[in-house]
Amino acid sequence: MKDHELFRRDVADWLAENLTGEFAGLRGLGGPGREHEAFDLRLAWERHLAASGWTCVGWPREFGGRGLSLAEQVIFHEEYAASGAPARVGHLGEQLLGPTLIAHGTPEQRQRFLPKIVAVEELWCQGYSEPGAGSDLAAVSTSARLEGDQWVVTGQKIWTSLAHVADWCFVLARTEPGSRRHSGLSYLLVPLRQDGVTVRPIRQLTGTSEFNEVFFDGARTPASMVVGEPGDGWRVAMATLGFERGVSTLGQQIGFRRELEGVIEQARRTSTIDDPVLRTELTRAWIGLRVLRAHALRTLGEDAGPEVAVSKLLWAQWHRRLGELAMRARGPRSLVHDGEPDEWQRLFLFSRADTIYGGSDEIERNIIAERVLGLPKEARA
Ligand SMILES: Cc1cc2nc3c(=O)[nH]c(=O)nc-3n(C[C@H](O)[C@H](O)[C@H](O)COP(=O)(O)OP(=O)(O)OC[C@H]3O[C@@H](n4cnc5c(N)ncnc54)[C@H](O)[C@@H]3O)c2cc1C
């Protein structure tokens, strides 16, 4: 316990000493709906973190990580969020692809990619969703065929977060012609900066563009860039999703707490704080945050499954309600802007997406219905 307190102080001290100079202005920047904020400086900050060994902190040391225990990782993420340090830019490589390669990659793939994720020299994006395959991911139709010693990839992905800044994409593609559903898919690593790839930003409600359409038109990647066996991509893709909600959710909750404090501050300024209904709901939000934290601590380190589905439902709905509270706290001013939404309007608008990405509410409820309650599976066409 004492060691943990010392470790907490070390992390807090390092952050306080380093979030200074050019990095001081990064406090509170970035994150969902605000990925455009100070991107280049956030990248420089993340490389600075890497130089002191503060990226990939939960990875084993043999793969370039810091080998922190689960408790230490929680402490790191909590202190990171509490310091106001900016949202990370390399999280898709660090939290999704890296752990997938550690579990399922070849030694050559690990050697080629992990050091560059640790050093934040290469950024990744996730190419799963397509116009005809979202919740029903097994409907993927992007295809890839082997031509000599290369895969040739053709098809379209959509909602690909950060593809416009990424160097590589992990792509779920159909590699066995005529295969259906979960079989015949492969998990390919595809470089994005090549002629056969077009990335087209999608403008969101918030006015910003942090996800994209990605078109593969004969894009190429070496035959060795398949993770797991060809045709076994579904299993690997599910493993990646299992890594999606790790210990960083406890850091996310510290960010939520700061947002709630900000909403209360807004309510004070506009005097909406005098509204007894709003006061009740702000108090409920505070209690909800305690429930989120208790649930996250109780299920820490558990594999993907019903507990994770409960977590996703709880935080997504909590955060969406917070967006609505932000609008109410600001009163009539929340209804207008001068061409660009402000911080609170953006919170409201972006939080509408929380109940969609990473598993929509309906899909999470289906998981609980089928796996916990044993209800009959849904009929499928
Ligand atoms: C901000 C954001 C970032 C994203 N980033 C990425 C990314 O980086 N990479 C990537 O691959 N994807 C990404 N996505 C896509 C995301 O994974 C999909 O939006 C999600 O899986 C839902 O798929 P869909 O949009 O096709 O909706 P659909 O699957 O078409 O669903 C539409 C509606 O129908 C409901 N529905 C669907 N099936 C069922 C069912 N069986 N039972 C009950 N209701 C059902 C859904 O809950 C939803 O309300 C992102 C999405 C958002 C919003």
The ligand as an SDF file (V2000), in Angstrom:
LIG
                    3D

 53 58  0  0  0  0  0  0  0  0999 V2000
  -17.6090    8.4180  -32.6020 C   0  0  0  0  0  0  0  0  0  0  0  0
  -17.5020    7.0990  -33.2840 C   0  0  0  0  0  0  0  0  0  0  0  0
  -16.2650    6.5650  -33.5590 C   0  0  0  0  0  0  0  0  0  0  0  0
  -16.1580    5.3380  -34.2230 C   0  0  0  0  0  0  0  0  0  0  0  0
  -14.9030    4.8530  -34.5200 N   0  0  0  0  0  0  0  0  0  0  0  0
  -14.7890    3.6940  -35.2090 C   0  0  0  0  0  0  0  0  0  0  0  0
  -13.4930    3.2020  -35.6050 C   0  0  0  0  0  0  0  0  0  0  0  0
  -12.4620    3.8230  -35.3270 O   0  0  0  0  0  0  0  0  0  0  0  0
  -13.4270    2.0660  -36.3170 N   0  0  0  0  0  0  0  0  0  0  0  0
  -14.5360    1.3520  -36.6490 C   0  0  0  0  0  0  0  0  0  0  0  0
  -14.3920    0.2970  -37.2640 O   0  0  0  0  0  0  0  0  0  0  0  0
  -15.7780    1.7760  -36.3050 N   0  0  0  0  0  0  0  0  0  0  0  0
  -15.9270    2.9400  -35.5950 C   0  0  0  0  0  0  0  0  0  0  0  0
  -17.1740    3.4130  -35.2530 N   0  0  0  0  0  0  0  0  0  0  0  0
  -18.3460    2.6830  -35.7260 C   0  0  0  0  0  0  0  0  0  0  0  0
  -19.1170    1.9650  -34.6350 C   0  0  0  0  0  0  0  0  0  0  0  0
  -18.4490    0.8100  -34.2350 O   0  0  0  0  0  0  0  0  0  0  0  0
  -20.5160    1.6620  -35.2340 C   0  0  0  0  0  0  0  0  0  0  0  0
  -21.1690    2.9090  -35.3980 O   0  0  0  0  0  0  0  0  0  0  0  0
  -21.3210    0.7580  -34.3420 C   0  0  0  0  0  0  0  0  0  0  0  0
  -20.7960   -0.5300  -34.3440 O   0  0  0  0  0  0  0  0  0  0  0  0
  -22.7960    0.7040  -34.8110 C   0  0  0  0  0  0  0  0  0  0  0  0
  -22.8500    0.3330  -36.1440 O   0  0  0  0  0  0  0  0  0  0  0  0
  -23.6680    1.2080  -37.2090 P   0  0  0  0  0  0  0  0  0  0  0  0
  -23.3090    2.6290  -37.0560 O   0  0  0  0  0  0  0  0  0  0  0  0
  -23.4810    0.5650  -38.5430 O   0  0  0  0  0  0  0  0  0  0  0  0
  -25.1950    1.0780  -36.7630 O   0  0  0  0  0  0  0  0  0  0  0  0
  -26.1440   -0.1690  -36.9910 P   0  0  0  0  0  0  0  0  0  0  0  0
  -25.4270   -1.4200  -36.6220 O   0  0  0  0  0  0  0  0  0  0  0  0
  -26.7190   -0.0690  -38.3490 O   0  0  0  0  0  0  0  0  0  0  0  0
  -27.2380    0.1190  -35.9000 O   0  0  0  0  0  0  0  0  0  0  0  0
  -28.2700    1.1120  -36.0760 C   0  0  0  0  0  0  0  0  0  0  0  0
  -29.1960    1.0300  -34.8820 C   0  0  0  0  0  0  0  0  0  0  0  0
  -29.8170   -0.2720  -34.8250 O   0  0  0  0  0  0  0  0  0  0  0  0
  -29.5580   -0.8980  -33.5670 C   0  0  0  0  0  0  0  0  0  0  0  0
  -29.3370   -2.3370  -33.7710 N   0  0  0  0  0  0  0  0  0  0  0  0
  -28.4910   -2.9030  -34.6610 C   0  0  0  0  0  0  0  0  0  0  0  0
  -28.5400   -4.2570  -34.5310 N   0  0  0  0  0  0  0  0  0  0  0  0
  -29.4150   -4.5270  -33.5330 C   0  0  0  0  0  0  0  0  0  0  0  0
  -29.8820   -5.7310  -32.9190 C   0  0  0  0  0  0  0  0  0  0  0  0
  -29.4270   -6.9250  -33.3170 N   0  0  0  0  0  0  0  0  0  0  0  0
  -30.7710   -5.6160  -31.8980 N   0  0  0  0  0  0  0  0  0  0  0  0
  -31.2290   -4.3980  -31.4870 C   0  0  0  0  0  0  0  0  0  0  0  0
  -30.8290   -3.2190  -32.0410 N   0  0  0  0  0  0  0  0  0  0  0  0
  -29.9310   -3.2950  -33.0410 C   0  0  0  0  0  0  0  0  0  0  0  0
  -28.2800   -0.2380  -33.0490 C   0  0  0  0  0  0  0  0  0  0  0  0
  -28.1960   -0.3210  -31.6450 O   0  0  0  0  0  0  0  0  0  0  0  0
  -28.4580    1.1940  -33.5350 C   0  0  0  0  0  0  0  0  0  0  0  0
  -29.3080    1.8890  -32.6520 O   0  0  0  0  0  0  0  0  0  0  0  0
  -17.3140    4.6290  -34.5980 C   0  0  0  0  0  0  0  0  0  0  0  0
  -18.5710    5.1700  -34.3200 C   0  0  0  0  0  0  0  0  0  0  0  0
  -18.6790    6.3950  -33.6750 C   0  0  0  0  0  0  0  0  0  0  0  0
  -20.0480    6.9420  -33.3980 C   0  0  0  0  0  0  0  0  0  0  0  0
  1  2  1  0
  2  3  1  0
  2 52  2  0
  3  4  2  0
  4  5  1  0
  4 50  1  0
  5  6  2  0
  6  7  1  0
  6 13  1  0
  7  8  2  0
  7  9  1  0
  9 10  1  0
 10 11  2  0
 10 12  1  0
 12 13  2  0
 13 14  1  0
 14 15  1  0
 14 50  1  0
 15 16  1  0
 16 17  1  0
 16 18  1  0
 18 19  1  0
 18 20  1  0
 20 21  1  0
 20 22  1  0
 22 23  1  0
 23 24  1  0
 24 25  2  0
 24 26  1  0
 24 27  1  0
 27 28  1  0
 28 29  2  0
 28 30  1  0
 28 31  1  0
 31 32  1  0
 32 33  1  0
 33 34  1  0
 33 48  1  0
 34 35  1  0
 35 36  1  0
 35 46  1  0
 36 37  1  0
 36 45  1  0
 37 38  2  0
 38 39  1  0
 39 40  1  0
 39 45  2  0
 40 41  1  0
 40 42  2  0
 42 43  1  0
 43 44  2  0
 44 45  1  0
 46 47  1  0
 46 48  1  0
 48 49  1  0
 50 51  2  0
 51 52  1  0
 52 53  1  0
M  END
$$$$
